[in-house]
């Protein structure tokens, strides 16, 4: 499920700025550090899940994880390897591919697949069994300073996820000194707009349809209340 829609213009982030704006040590480790040297034998690889396929049951079933991770996420990796073969992108770190192709219509396929690899890896890292609950104190304080209450933050995230028309993502981001909620369509992501992602909710239908059919609201509510890895969010905040 790849989109050929034109992505928004890149913010021109350098590799150093991108990594500083990304998911921190845990996320970089999960993606193999996006190192060109480490990827020499196989340019782009499917990062491992941070949990077993059945670990999120019953909120997200092993069947959904099997298709979502094992088919869709893997398909983006396989497609990017095909598109990048024999080009300058074959030796580029993933984040550099994203920032250099964002907004380029003739590179939409490259951008979409690279961004979807990044988005999905980030999404998995933001989930955990028996998640949800209250975030660490420093993060909770930051959330309350930006939204008023934790409940208000959850409601904004849920609203963004529900009002994203078609496929896309809802994000909690750091934009300057404040936290905010944004949504993006298809493969688009906050990094190309100079915002620092902290958490994302995947609202492509393959993320929830086997378990919830057309009840996206039930999926979003269950994810926010039972699966969010707030320690990962706090780590991204720094």
N, C-alpha and C positions, 0 to 999 in steps of 0.2 A: 504494500500500500504506500507507494511513493507519490508525492505531489510534484508537479512541474511548475507550481505557482512561483512567481518571482519572490525571493526573500527580500527583506528590508536591508538597507545599506549597512555595511559593516561600520563599526565604530573605529576601526583601525587599531585595535588592541595589539600590543606586542605580545610575544610569547610569555615574557615575564609578567606582564599585566594580566594576561589571560589566566595563567596559573594562580596568580594572587586572587583573581576573582572567581576561581573555580571551587571545587568541593573540598579542598584541603587534602591532607595526607591520606586519609582513608580512601577517598574517591580516586586519587591519583594512583594509589597502590592497586585498587581494584581494576583499573584500566591498564595496568602494566606501565604506568607512568607516561604513556603516550610517547615512549622513547623510540626514535627512529632506529637506533642501534639494536634495541631489544626486538624490534619487529622485522629484522633483516630477512629471516627465513620466510615469514608470512606477514606481509605488510600490515594487515589489519586483522585482529583476532577478536573473537567473542569473549568479553570479560566474564569471569565466573560470577554466578549469583552469590550474594552474601548470606544465603540461607538455602535450605533444602527446598525442592519443588513443592513439597506438601506442607511447608512450615507455616504458611499463611492461612491454611484451612481453619475455619470454614468461610472466612471473609473473602479470600481469593483462593479458588481451588487449585489443586495440583494440575488439573486438566487445563485450566486457563493459563497457568504459568508455563506448562509444557508447550502450548501453542504460541503464547505471547513471546516468551524468551526463546524457546527452541526453534520456532518457525519465523516469526516476524523480526525479532531483534537479530537473529542469525542472518535473515535475508538481507538486512541493511549492510551487514558486514560483508557478505558474499558479493553483493552488488557493488559496493565501494571498491572492493578488490578488483572487480572486472573493469569498472570505469577508470580506475587510477592506473591500471597496468600500462606500462610503457609511457607514462606521462610524468611530469614534474611532481605530481601529487603522490606517486608511489613511495617516495622517500620522505614525505612531509609528516611531521607529527599531526595527529588528528585535529588538535585545536588550531593549528596554523591553516589547515585546509579550510576549516569553518570560517575563520576570520578573513581569509583571502578570497573566498568564493561567495560570501554573503552579498546579495544584491546583484549578482552577475547572472543575467538571464541565460547565457550560453553555458553556464556552469551550474545550473539549477540541480541537475541530477547528482553531481558531486556533492554540492552543499546539502541537499536533502538527506542523502544517505549518511554522510559524515555527521550531520547534526542529529539525526535520529539514533545513531550509535551512542553519541554523547548523552542525549536526552534520556534514552532508556537506561543506560548505566547509572545515571544520576537518580532516576526514578527508583530503581531497585535499591540503591543505597539508602534512600529515604524511608524505606519500609522495614519493619521488623515484627516478628511474632510478639504478641502481647504488648504492642506499642500503644500509642495514644497517651492519654493521661496528661500530666503536667510537665512542662519543659524545665530544664535546669534554671535556677534562680536568675542568672544574668540574662538569659534569653527571655524569660518571662517578663522581666523588667523592661527589656527593649520592646517586646511585643505590646505591653500595656502602654508604654510611652507613645507608640505609634498608632495603636488601634483603640486604646481605652481599656479593653478587657481581652482575655483569651477568647471568650465566646464571640466577641466582635471579629477577631481575627479569623476564627473558624468560619464564621458566617460569610465573610468576604471571600475566603478561599472557596467555599462551597458555591457561592453565587458566581464566581468567575468560572468554575468548572461547569456549572449548569448552563451558563449563558454563552459559553464558547460554542458558536454554531458550527456543527460538523466536527471534524477531527482537530485535535490540538491539545493544548496543555494549560493548566492553571499553575501559577508560580507565586511563591513567597520570595521576595527579593529585597536586597539592600540597595537602595537608590540614593546615593549621597549619604546623609546621616540617618535617614529614616527607612523603616521597613514599609513595604507596600505590596499589594497584590496586583498582578498583571496576568493577562492571558495571551497566548499566541496560537496561531493557526498552523496546522500541518507540522512541518519540521522547524518552524521558527523558534527562536530562543532569546532570552533576555541578554545573554552575553554580547550579542551583536549590536545591542543598544546601550552598552556601557553599564548595565546593571549586574549585580552579583547574585546569582541564584542561591537560594537557601533550601528550597523544597519545591517539588513539583508533583502534580497530579496528572496522570495520563488519562485523557478522555477520548482517545481513539476507541472505537467500538471494540476492537479486539482486546482491549484491556479489561473489559467487564461483561461482554455480551453473553458468553457461555454461562456465566453465573447469574446475571441480573437482567438479561434481555434488554428491554428498552428502559429499565428503571435505573438510569444513570444516577439519579439523586440518592438511591439506596446505596449504591457502590461508593459514591463520594462520602456520604455520611459515615459508612462503616470504616472506610479508609482513614478518615480524619480522627475518628474516635477510638479505633482499635489497632491501627497499624503504623501510624506516623512514628518515625525514629527521631525524637526531638534532640537526642544527643548528637546525631548527625547534623541537624540544623544548627545546633549551637556551635559545633565544630566549624561549620562553614562561615558562621558569623565571625568567629575568631575572638 
